[in-house]
Amino acid sequence: MRAIFSGFIIIERAAISPSSLIFPLTSFPIQYIENLKTGLQGKFYYNFFLERRRRMKKVAILSLLVLFSSMLSASIAMAQAKAPAKAAPAGKEPIKIGAIYDFAGPCYMYSESAINGIRIAMEEINGKGGILGRKLDMIVRDTEAKVDVGARETKDLILREKVNFLMGPCSSGVSLAMLVVHSEYKVMRVVGIANTEAMTVDKFTPYIFQVVPNTYMEATANTRYLMKKVPTAKKFCTIGPDYEFGRREEAAFAEEIKRLVPDSEILYQAWPKPGETDFTSFITAIMAKKPDAVHGSLFGGDLVAFAKQAKPYGFFEKYPTIALFDLPVLLALGEDAPEGTFGFGRGCFFMDPNPKMMEFVGKYKKIRGAFPDSWSVMAYDTIYLIKAAIEKAKSAETEAVIKAMEGISFDSLRGKFTIRGLDHMGTVPCYQGTIAKDPNYPGFKIWKDISRIPGEEVIRPEASVREIWKKTGVTR
């Protein structure tokens, strides 16, 4: 069927898009239109045609307005998706925290601990009325320790869940992938495990903060401790996981050891992949080099496996070694933890037994039936830091909270530290010690001869940060 309306022929046919049904009247033969003018019936149809034409002009104009409005609405929606997260009216909607961690590989045990620390902090805060009258809500996601999954889950938390802030992950490689996504959408993230310096230096954006000693700070502090314990050492081997964290940590060690011992030499560097199960070839390769000391950055399940496999070789008795022997690793090793070996960490309960920390230990043991490790401590600190910044800003709006965070002084479980305004790096402490038995903690070993190095002593100087920014294109 055909009907003539307002200078357009509309063909009535199903399953065809509207745009394909409309043709200009001028495409029809002139004679066909002229015939409408003649005869009584023709005049009737011609008058009908003119009237319908006038009406359909109005319809066409309205249709164009609706189409334009729809396109405008879509553009606004896309712009809003990339706009900074805005606070809901106080007391109405919760402040959403997207907790995105790596529940796979060597990061699994750390990620579980972080979630525990977040939950305890949130329960305390919500029990006292929340922040500015708004409760805290947590949405947990798993990156599977994969960069593509981390990026995808970050985007989903922002666009679908509408989170106000992000926390996590454990993997430094995943963290860098996440950084690109949440920075594009102008959502702030505070990191308490992943510690590559690239986040706050090489690839800095205003939407990232670190409250964990970064790879530069940590390796610098560890190298100084190692040299105090083995002052005559000149020949070294290293072993670290072959990804962002391990590479950065060992590069910082190489830089610091060359500064402390100009004639030092790194004989061999071992790079097992994360999740490696057989360390035999790496152990024997290091032993063949006969180093004076070993600097390691293995952690979690990888360090547990390495320590158990190295023990029968007498590795730790022959070669003074420092690695991330923190509470989860010491608990997993039990009696197999190598006494006399050096450990470094980021704030387990026994590393900094100040009054505030010990109060938290009591809470944690009551709720979880265990001692808190660095990862739960830093996660707990992170929630309270966000709270302090929101209250300082009197708003949960992203840009206001970022401004409040810059330069803030915070009294954490690890003592007071400051968020440096330049690069958003926290001046958090670094810890080292020597593995030893303690009768107060039967079943696992802790540390003795503990060193707490303030972050201010090992953080990269601001001038050095700016020099790196010149090379990487960061403007600040």
N, C-alpha and C positions, 0 to 999 in steps of 0.2 A: 504494500500500500504506500501511497504517497500523499502528503498534505503540504500545501504551500503556505509558509508563515513568514512574514516579515523579511522578505528578501532572501530567505534561505529555504532550501528544500531539505526536509527531514525525512529520511528513509526509515520506516519502522521495521527494524530487524533485530532479532535477539542476538546476544553474544557478540556484539560489536561495540567497541568503545565509543563514547559520545562524540569524540572529536572526529571519528570517521563517518558520522551520520549527517554532518552539516556541510552543505555546499552552497556557494553564493548563487543567488537568483540569476545573476548576469551570465552564468554558465548555461542557462536554458535558452532555447531558440526564441528569438524575438517574436516570431509569428505566434508561438504558443501563448505568449502574454497578450499580444494584440487581439487574439481571438476572444479573450475574456471581456474585451470592451464592447463587443458587438452582441446584439440580441438581448432580450429581456433576461434570459437565464445567465447570459454572459455578463451583463451589467451587474446582476446580483452577485455573481461570483467575484467580479472585479472589485465591487464595493466591499464585499466581504474580505477580499484580499488586502485592500488598503487599510481597513480597520484592523485586521489582524497584524498587518505590518507595523502600524503605530504601537499596538500593544506589545508586540514582540521586541520592538526597539527597547522598550523599558525593561523587558525581561533580560535581553542581551546585556544591557548596561549593568543590571543587578548581578547577573552571572559573573561578569568580569570583576565587579567589586568583591564578590564572594571569593573568587579565585585569588585575587590579589591579597585579600585578608588572610586566606589560608597560607599563602606563601610567606607572608610577613610573620604570621604566628609561628610557622615552622622555623624561620630564621631566628626569631627571638628565643624559641625553645633551645635551639642548638647553642646559642650564645650563653644562655643561662646555665647550660650543662657544664660549660667551661669557666663559668664565673666562680669566684671564691665562695666557699660554703658560708651561708648566712645563718645567724642564730635565729631559732624560733622564739616566739614570745616566752618570756621567763615563766616557768612553772607549768608550761603546757606540753612541750615535747622534750624528750630526753636529749642529752648531748651524746651523740653516737661516736664510739671509738671503734675503728676497724683494726682488729688485731690479726695481722697476717704473718704467719710463722711457717717454719719448715719442719713438718712432722715426718722427716725421712732422713736416712743416713746419720752422720755424726751429730747433726743438729737436733735430732728428735728429743733427747733428754733435756736439752736447754730450752726448747720451745715449750715443752710441758711445764717446766718450772716458771717460765715467764708468764704463762696464762694463770698459774696459781697466784703469782704476785699481783697481777692485775685484778683478779677477782677479790682478793683480800682488801686491796685499796678501795675498790669500787664499793664493796659492801660497807666499809667504814664511812665513806663519804656519803653514800645514799642514806645510810642510817642516821646521818646528821642533817638531812634535808637537801643533799646534793650540792651543786655549784650554782649560785645565783638563783636558787629555787628550782633548778632543773636536775633531774636524776641522770646518772650516767648509765649508758647501755653499751654492751660489748658485742660485736659481731666477729666471730673467729673464722678465719680462712686458712687453708693449707696450700702452700706453694709447691709441695712435693720436692722442694729443693731444686726446682727447675725455673729458669729465668722466664720462659714464655708463660708458664702457669702463674708466676708471680705478677707479671705485667697484666695478664688477663684478669686475675682476681682483684688486683688493685683498681682497675678500671670499673669492674662490676660493683665493688664496694662504693665507689664514688658516684656512679651514674644510677645504679639501681637501689642501693641501700641508703644513699645520701648521707654518708658518714661525715662528721665534722672534722675528725682528726684520724690519723693513722699511726700505728705502732708496728715495730718489727722490721725485717725478719731476723733470722739468724745468719743466713748466708750473705756474704758481702757481694757475691756475684749477682744474686737475686735482687739484693738491695739496689744496686745500680740500675737494673732494669726497671724496678718500681719507680725510681727517682724520675725517670723520663716521663712516666705516665702522670703521677700525681702533681708534678711541677706544671705540666701542661694544663691541668684542670685547677691549678692554684689551691691545692689542699695540702695542709701542713702535716708533716710526719716527724715523730721523735723516735730515734733509734737507740736501743739499749743493749743490743747484742752484736749485730753486724758492725764491724769497726774499720772498714777500709777508709783510709784518709781521703780517697778520691771523692767521697760524698761531700765533705766540707772544704776541700781544696780544689783539686783538678776539675771537678764537675759541679762545683757549688751552685746551688740555687737558693733563693730566700725561703723555700718551703721545706728545708731539711734542718734538723737539729740532732746532735749526737751527745748522749750522756754516758757513753762508754769510752774508755781511753782508745783513741784511734791507733792504727798500726804504727804510725810514726812514734807516738808517745809511748806505747807499750813496749815496742822493741828497743827504743832508746833506754827506757828504765830497766828492762831486763838485761841488756848488755852491760850496763853499769853495775848491776848487782852481780852478774856472773864474773866480771873482772875483779870485784872486791873479794869474791870467794876463790878465784883462781887467778891471782894477779900476774903470774908468770906465763900464762897461756899466750901463744902467738899463732898456733896453727889450729884451724877450726874446720868442722864440718857442720852442715845444716840439714835439717829435714823438715819439710813443710808440705801441706796439702797443695796440690797443683791447681790452684785457682786464685782468684783475686786476693783473698785474705793471706794465704801462705806466701804468695809472691811478694806482696807489699811488706809483710812482716819481715821476711828475710832480706829484702832490699834495704829496709831501715836498719836491720842489724849490721849489714855489710857497711853501711855508711857510718854508723856510730863506732864500730870496732876499728875502722880505719882512722877515725878521729882520735880514739883513745890509744890505739897501738898502731902507729904509722907503718911499722914493718910487719904487721900481721898478714896472714895468708889464709884464704878459704880454700881448702884442699878439694872439697867435694860437696855438691849440693844434691840432696835426694828429693825427688818430687813425686811421691805416691799420689794416685788419684784419690779424691774423697770417697770414702767407703771401701778402701782397699782392705782385703782380708789377709793377705800374705805379705809380710814385711821382711821375709828372710833375705831376699837379695839386697834390700836397702841396708839392713843391719850388717851383713857381711861386707858390703862395699865400704861402709863407714869404718868398720874395724880394720879393714885392709889399709886404710890411710893413716891409722894411728894418730888421731888428732889430740891436741891438748885439751880440748873441750868441744861440746856439741851444743849448738843452739837449735831448738826445735819449736815449731808452731803447730804441731799436731794437737788435736783436741777431741773431746768426746769419745765415742766408740772407737775411733781410729787410734787414739792414744792408748786406750785400754788394750787394744789388740797388739799394738807395737810393744808396750811395756811387758806384756805377758810373753811375747815371742823373743824379746831381747834378754829377758832374765836368765834363761839357761846358758847364754853365752857369757855371762858375767859382764854384760855391757856396761851397766851403770856403775859397777865397782871400778872398771878400767877407765871410763871416760866421763868426766864431770859433765852433766847434762842439765839443761833447763828446758822445761816445756810446760804446757798449760795443765798442770796437775791441780785442778780445782776440786771442789767437793764431789760432784757427780763421778769424776774419774776415780777419786780416792775411795769412794763408797763401792764402786764397781770392782776395784782391784782388791780391796780388803787387805789381807795380809801380804798380798803380792805387790803392794805399793813399795817402790824401791826407796828404803830409808837412806837419807843422806843426799838424795837427788834433789835438785832445785826445782821449785815450782813458781809459776806466776799466775796471777788471777786478777779478778776485777771487783771483788767485794763480797766473798763468802763470809758467813757469820764470824768465823774464827780469825779472819784476816783483819778485822777492824771492830773489836769487841767494845765499842763505845756504848754509853747508856741507851741511846736511841736505838742502836742496832740490837742490843740485848732485849729491849722491850719488844721489838719486832720478832725476835727469836721465840719469845714466849707466845705471842699471838700465832705465829706460824705453826709451832709445834702443837698448839691446842687445836688448830683447825685441820692441819695436814698430817699431824703425827710424825713430822720429820724436821730436820734442820734446814733453814733456808740457804740456798746457794747464791752465787753472784747474779744469776739470771733472774731469779725471783726478786732479789734485792733491787736490781736496776729497773725492773718492770714496775715495781711498787713505787720507786722514786719517780719514774716517768709520769705516772698518773698524778701524783701530788705536785709535780712540776707544772703540768698542764693546768691543774686546778689553780695554782698560785698565779700563773700567767693570765688566766681568764678573770680571776678576781681583781688582779691589778688593772686589766684592761676594762673591767666592768662590762665585758661582752665576750661572747664566744665566736664573734665574727673573725674570720681567718686573719685578715691583715692587722686587725687590732691586737690579736693574740701574738702574732709574730713580733710586732713592735714592743709589746710588753715583755716578751721572752728575751729580747736582745739586751744584754747587760744585767739581767736579773741575777740576784744572789739568792741561792737556795740552800736551805739546811736539810740535807739528805741523810739517809741511813749511813752514808759513807763520810759524813761531815759536810762542811760548807763548800760549795763550789759556785762558780759564776759561768753563765753562758756568754762567751765572748761575742760582742756585737759584730765584729768583722766577718767571721766565718761560721758562727753558730756552734762552735765547738765548746763543750763543757770542760772546765778545768778540773776534771775528775781525777782522783788518785789512782796510782798503779801499785800493785802489791806483788811482793816476792817473798819466798821463804824456803826453808829446807824441810823435806818430808821427815816426820818423826812420829813416834807413838806418844799418846797422851792418855794417862789413866782416867781422865774425865770423859773420854770418848772411846769406850771399848768397841771393838768391831771394825773400826776404821782408823786410819792415821790422818793427822792434820799437819800443820807446819810448826816449826820453831824458828827462831832468828828472823822474825818477820820484819820486812821493810815496807814502809808506806811512803811512796814518793808523791808529793803533791803535783797535780797536773800542771801548775804554773812553771814547774822546773823542767818539764819535758815537752810542753806544747810547742809546736813549730812557731818561731817568731813571726810576727805579722809582716815584717819586711820580706821574709822568705815566701810567705803565702802570696803576697802581691806579685812577686817575681814569677811564681808558678802561674798565676792568673794571666800574666802577660803572654805566656806561652800557650795557654789553653783557651784564651779568648774570653775568660770570665770578666765581666765588668761589674764594679761594685761602687 
